[in-house]
Amino acid sequence: MFEILLGIALITLASKVGPAWARRIEGQGADPEVARRLGESEERLTQMEERLLGLAAESHERMLEMEERIDFAERVLQQQRAGKRLGEGG
């Protein structure tokens, strides 16, 4: 859950700060070093976004698996309880 919130925060920040930063750099006749660092930052942000999406998908898959296991455990418990009730009547 923390990863998802962190990702949302990063994406929001990047969507607001990135374009403003790029406009500022373009307006000042961008220093090559600054432009290089901006490119590296954008690349790292893209990598982080991809990793975040991967973590979100992995978390979703794990949650689905846990739901299946809980459903199975509930069915087994119901069968055991039903079996005990049938055994009590005899």
C-alpha positions in Angstrom: 0.0 0.0 0.0 2.8 2.4 0.9 4.4 1.8 -2.6 1.2 2.7 -4.3 0.8 6.0 -2.3 4.5 6.8 -2.9 4.0 6.2 -6.6 1.0 8.4 -6.8 2.9 11.1 -5.0 5.8 10.8 -7.4 3.6 10.8 -10.5 1.7 13.9 -9.2 4.9 15.7 -8.4 6.5 14.8 -11.7 3.4 15.9 -13.6 3.4 19.3 -12.0 7.1 20.0 -11.5 8.6 18.4 -14.6 6.9 20.6 -17.2 7.5 23.7 -15.2 11.2 22.8 -14.8 11.5 22.1 -18.5 9.9 25.4 -19.4 12.3 27.2 -17.1 15.3 25.5 -18.6 14.1 26.2 -22.1 13.6 29.8 -21.4 17.1 30.3 -20.1 18.9 28.7 -23.0 19.5 25.5 -21.1 22.9 24.8 -19.8 24.0 21.5 -21.3 24.8 20.1 -17.8 21.4 21.0 -16.6 19.7 19.6 -19.6 21.7 16.3 -19.2 20.7 16.1 -15.5 17.1 16.8 -16.4 17.2 14.0 -18.9 18.7 11.6 -16.3 16.0 12.7 -13.8 13.3 12.0 -16.3 14.8 8.6 -17.1 15.0 7.7 -13.4 11.4 8.9 -12.9 10.2 6.7 -15.8 12.1 3.7 -14.3 10.4 4.4 -10.9 7.0 4.6 -12.5 7.6 1.3 -14.3 8.7 -0.3 -11.0 5.7 1.1 -9.2 3.3 -0.3 -11.8 5.1 -3.7 -11.4 4.7 -3.6 -7.7 1.1 -2.6 -7.9 0.4 -5.5 -10.3 2.3 -7.9 -8.1 0.4 -6.8 -5.0 -2.9 -7.2 -6.8 -1.9 -10.8 -7.8 -0.9 -11.6 -4.3 -4.2 -10.2 -2.9 -6.2 -12.4 -5.4 -4.2 -15.4 -4.4 -4.9 -14.7 -0.7 -8.6 -14.3 -1.4 -8.6 -17.7 -3.1 -6.9 -19.3 -0.1 -9.3 -17.7 2.3 -12.2 -18.9 0.3 -10.7 -22.4 0.2 -10.2 -22.4 4.0 -13.7 -21.3 4.6 -15.1 -24.1 2.4 -13.0 -26.7 4.2 -14.2 -25.3 7.6 -17.9 -25.4 6.4 -17.5 -29.0 5.3 -15.9 -30.0 8.6 -18.7 -28.4 10.5 -21.3 -30.0 8.3 -19.7 -33.4 8.8 -19.7 -33.0 12.6 -23.4 -32.1 12.5 -24.2 -35.2 10.5 -22.1 -37.3 12.9 -24.0 -35.9 15.9 -27.3 -37.0 14.6 -26.4 -40.7 14.3 
